[in-house]
Amino acid sequence: MRGGGLSTNAIKLWPIVAVGLLVVSIFGVMAVVSPTASHGNVSAPSPGPAALPSLTHFGHTMIPATASPKGSTSNAPGCPTSGVTCDVSYNWAGYAVYKSTYRFTKISGDWTVPTITGASGTTCPDAQTTWDSNSVWIGLDGFNTGTVEQTGTSSDCFYGTAQYYAWYEFYPSGSVLAFPVKAGDAIKATVTYTGTTAGVPQFKTTVTDTTSTATKTSPTTGVTGALRESAEWIDESPYYNGFLGLTQVGQIKFTSATAVNNSVTGSISHWGSTNVYWLLSIDFNYVLTGASLSWAKAEPAATTSSGKDFTVAWISEGP
């Protein structure tokens, strides 16, 4: 799906009926017409989104930061020296497993809801009172295709107010808010392929807050064009009329990361270095010097010896 540029004016929010301004009072579907799911060079984002009546997760497929073939950025700072292929992205940080012949049927992962740095209660340390977002999720597809089947949590500074919430999404359809969460809550999540209906691949997601015991399983949903070629564990800088600022949070830690392909269950590292992609999230000012993270947004560490666990470090908000 690598191709032409991405217009930053391509996202439009359809009218919705919202009750209140905060996520704790709004749990429903927001229909979104998202930017074209093409990969390649991306035009600079607009200065920032207009205020929304409520917040939601705006996911997107992986947007590579260079037009070069995957694997050409092995000099990216922080890139592990072995076991992975390194790449850079404008919106994803973490790990993806991809091969055009793979057909994933399930992905699993656990994490702790990251805490917004400097937040005091529900007040964010955001002097500009704009909208920053930091979304942690697992999913299938989207690394080199036009759909993403995903579920996760977000830590947002929503116009000065700290908001934490769980959601699921079958991109390019809009996300669905599942339930509020708290910083530090333990999360377990799965995305499962359930078969086809009239030739359309079907998926369901489950996200569980094991701290509060809240859980949400999505309806089984058809996703036209889903290929199941990739599985991902990601910290995302969401996209709405340009990239939102990446909320500053403490360290993100994924654990128990596994995926199932053709009835074989494997950790991230199981799939081999040519199929495992380490993704550094960068902003538009980044230059691949091989020595500086000055313009990076989030950096994943190497996986542990089990291949199932890794951390992601926030570096900058980014433009």
Residue pairs with C-beta under 8 A, 6 or more apart in sequence:
1 37
1 38
1 39
1 61
1 144
1 145
1 146
2 38
2 39
2 40
2 64
2 67
2 144
3 38
3 39
3 40
4 38
4 40
5 38
5 40
5 41
5 42
5 43
6 35
6 36
6 38
6 40
6 42
6 43
6 63
7 35
7 36
7 43
8 35
8 43
8 44
8 45
8 46
8 241
8 242
9 46
9 241
10 33
10 34
10 35
10 36
11 32
11 33
11 34
11 35
11 58
11 239
11 240
11 241
12 32
12 33
13 30
13 32
13 52
13 240
14 30
14 31
14 32
14 33
16 28
16 30
16 31
16 53
16 54
18 26
18 53
18 54
19 25
19 26
20 26
20 54
21 53
21 54
21 161
22 54
22 158
22 161
22 163
23 54
23 55
23 156
23 158
23 163
23 165
23 177
23 180
24 163
24 180
26 54
26 177
27 177
27 178
27 179
28 176
28 177
29 174
29 175
29 176
30 54
30 56
30 174
30 175
31 173
31 174
32 56
32 58
32 172
32 173
32 174
32 175
33 172
34 58
34 59
34 60
34 171
34 172
34 239
35 60
35 239
37 60
37 61
37 145
37 146
37 147
37 171
37 172
39 61
39 62
39 63
39 64
39 144
40 64
40 67
41 66
41 67
42 63
42 65
42 90
44 242
44 284
44 319
45 241
45 242
45 243
45 284
45 319
46 241
46 242
47 242
48 130
48 131
48 241
48 242
49 131
49 240
49 241
49 242
49 244
50 241
51 131
51 159
52 131
55 131
55 133
55 156
55 158
55 163
55 165
56 167
56 174
56 175
56 177
57 133
57 135
57 152
57 154
57 167
57 169
57 175
57 177
57 238
58 133
58 175
58 238
58 239
58 240
58 244
59 135
59 137
59 148
59 150
59 169
59 171
59 175
59 236
59 238
59 239
60 91
60 142
60 148
60 171
60 236
60 238
60 239
61 141
61 142
61 143
61 145
61 146
61 147
61 148
61 171
62 89
62 91
62 92
62 96
62 142
62 143
62 144
62 232
62 279
63 89
63 90
63 91
63 92
63 239
64 70
64 87
64 88
64 89
64 90
65 88
65 89
65 90
65 282
65 286
66 72
66 73
66 88
66 288
70 85
70 87
70 277
71 85
71 86
71 87
71 274
73 79
73 86
73 87
73 88
73 280
73 288
74 85
74 86
75 288
75 290
76 86
76 87
76 88
76 280
76 288
76 290
77 280
77 289
77 290
77 291
77 292
77 293
77 296
77 299
78 280
78 293
78 296
78 299
78 300
78 301
79 86
79 278
79 280
80 86
80 278
80 302
82 273
83 269
83 273
83 276
83 302
83 303
84 95
84 273
84 276
84 277
84 278
84 302
85 273
85 274
85 275
85 276
85 277
85 278
86 277
86 278
86 280
87 277
87 278
87 279
87 280
88 279
88 280
88 281
88 282
88 286
88 288
89 279
89 280
89 281
89 282
90 237
90 243
90 281
90 282
90 283
90 284
91 236
91 237
91 238
91 239
91 243
91 281
92 232
92 234
92 235
92 236
92 279
92 281
93 234
93 235
93 236
93 237
93 279
93 280
93 281
93 297
93 298
93 299
93 300
93 312
94 232
94 233
94 234
94 235
94 254
94 279
94 300
94 310
94 312
95 232
95 233
95 234
95 257
95 268
95 276
95 277
95 278
95 279
95 300
95 303
95 310
96 143
96 230
96 231
96 232
96 233
96 234
96 276
96 277
96 279
97 104
97 230
97 231
97 232
97 259
97 268
97 271
97 275
97 276
97 277
98 143
98 144
98 229
98 230
98 275
98 277
99 229
99 271
99 275
100 144
100 229
101 229
102 228
102 229
102 230
102 261
102 262
102 275
103 227
103 228
103 229
103 261
103 262
104 140
104 193
104 228
104 229
104 230
104 231
104 259
104 260
104 261
105 192
105 193
105 228
105 260
105 261
105 262
105 263
106 190
106 191
106 192
106 193
106 259
106 260
107 138
107 139
107 140
107 190
107 191
107 231
107 232
107 233
107 258
107 259
107 260
108 138
108 188
108 189
108 190
108 256
108 257
108 258
108 259
109 138
109 188
109 189
109 233
109 254
109 255
109 256
109 257
109 258
110 186
110 187
110 188
110 189
110 254
110 255
110 256
110 257
111 136
111 153
111 187
111 252
111 253
111 254
111 255
112 184
112 185
112 186
112 187
112 252
112 253
113 136
113 153
113 155
113 164
113 181
113 182
113 183
113 184
113 185
113 187
114 134
114 136
114 155
114 183
114 249
114 250
114 251
114 252
115 155
115 183
115 184
115 249
115 250
116 124
116 125
116 134
116 155
116 157
116 162
116 183
116 247
116 248
116 249
117 125
117 248
117 249
117 250
117 314
118 124
118 125
118 248
119 125
119 157
119 162
119 183
121 162
122 161
122 162
123 160
123 161
123 162
124 132
124 157
124 158
124 160
124 161
124 162
125 157
126 132
126 157
126 160
129 159
129 160
130 157
130 159
130 245
131 156
131 157
131 158
131 159
131 240
131 244
131 245
132 156
132 157
132 244
132 245
132 246
132 247
132 248
132 317
133 154
133 155
133 156
133 157
133 237
133 238
133 244
133 245
133 246
133 247
134 154
134 155
134 156
134 235
134 236
134 237
134 246
134 247
134 248
134 249
134 314
135 152
135 153
135 154
135 234
135 235
135 236
135 237
135 238
136 152
136 153
136 154
136 155
136 187
136 234
136 235
136 236
136 252
136 254
137 150
137 151
137 152
137 153
137 189
137 232
137 234
137 236
138 150
138 151
138 152
138 189
138 190
138 191
138 231
138 232
138 233
138 234
138 257
139 148
139 149
139 150
139 151
139 152
139 191
139 231
139 232
139 234
140 148
140 149
140 150
140 191
140 193
140 203
140 226
140 228
140 230
140 231
140 232
141 147
141 148
141 149
141 223
141 226
141 227
141 228
141 229
141 230
142 148
142 150
142 171
142 230
142 232
143 229
143 230
143 232
143 277
144 229
144 230
145 225
145 226
145 227
145 229
145 230
146 172
146 225
147 170
147 171
147 172
147 223
147 224
147 225
147 226
147 227
148 169
148 170
148 171
149 169
149 170
149 171
149 191
149 193
149 203
149 205
149 223
149 226
150 168
150 169
150 170
150 171
150 191
150 205
150 232
151 166
151 167
151 168
151 169
151 178
151 189
151 190
151 191
151 205
151 206
151 207
151 218
152 166
152 167
152 168
152 189
152 207
152 234
153 164
153 165
153 166
153 167
153 181
153 187
153 207
154 163
154 164
154 165
154 167
154 238
155 162
155 163
155 164
155 183
155 247
155 249
156 162
156 163
156 164
156 165
156 247
157 163
157 247
164 180
164 181
164 182
164 183
164 185
165 177
165 178
165 179
165 180
165 181
166 177
166 178
166 179
166 180
166 181
166 187
166 207
166 209
166 214
166 216
167 175
167 176
167 177
167 178
167 207
168 175
168 176
168 178
168 205
168 207
168 216
168 218
169 175
169 176
170 203
170 218
170 221
170 223
173 221
176 218
178 207
178 214
178 216
179 209
179 214
179 216
181 187
181 209
181 212
181 214
182 211
182 212
184 211
185 209
185 210
185 211
185 212
186 209
186 210
186 211
187 207
187 208
187 209
187 210
188 207
188 208
188 210
188 256
189 205
189 206
189 207
189 208
190 205
190 206
191 203
191 204
191 205
192 203
192 204
192 205
192 206
193 201
193 202
193 203
193 228
194 202
194 203
194 204
194 220
195 201
195 202
196 202
197 222
200 222
200 223
200 224
201 222
201 223
201 224
201 226
201 228
202 220
202 221
202 222
202 223
203 218
203 220
203 221
203 223
203 226
204 217
204 218
204 219
204 220
204 221
205 217
205 218
206 215
206 216
206 217
206 218
207 215
207 216
208 214
208 215
208 216
209 215
231 259
231 261
233 254
233 257
233 268
233 310
234 279
235 252
235 281
235 298
235 300
235 312
237 243
237 244
237 245
237 246
237 281
237 297
237 298
237 318
238 244
243 283
243 318
243 319
245 317
245 318
246 281
246 297
246 298
246 314
246 316
246 317
246 318
247 317
248 314
248 317
249 314
250 314
251 311
251 312
251 313
251 314
252 311
252 312
252 313
252 314
253 309
253 310
253 311
253 312
254 309
254 310
254 311
254 312
255 308
255 309
256 308
256 309
257 267
257 268
257 307
257 308
257 309
257 310
258 265
258 266
258 267
258 308
259 265
259 266
259 268
259 271
260 266
261 271
266 307
267 303
267 306
267 307
267 308
268 276
268 303
268 307
268 308
268 310
269 276
269 303
269 307
270 307
278 300
279 300
280 296
280 298
280 299
280 300
281 296
281 297
281 298
281 299
281 318
282 295
282 296
282 297
282 318
283 295
283 296
283 297
283 316
283 318
283 319
284 319
285 295
285 319
286 294
286 295
286 296
287 295
293 299
293 315
295 316
295 318
296 315
296 316
297 314
297 315
297 316
297 317
297 318
298 312
298 313
298 314
298 315
299 312
299 313
299 315
300 310
300 311
300 312
300 313
301 310
301 311
301 312
301 313
302 310
303 309
303 310
304 310
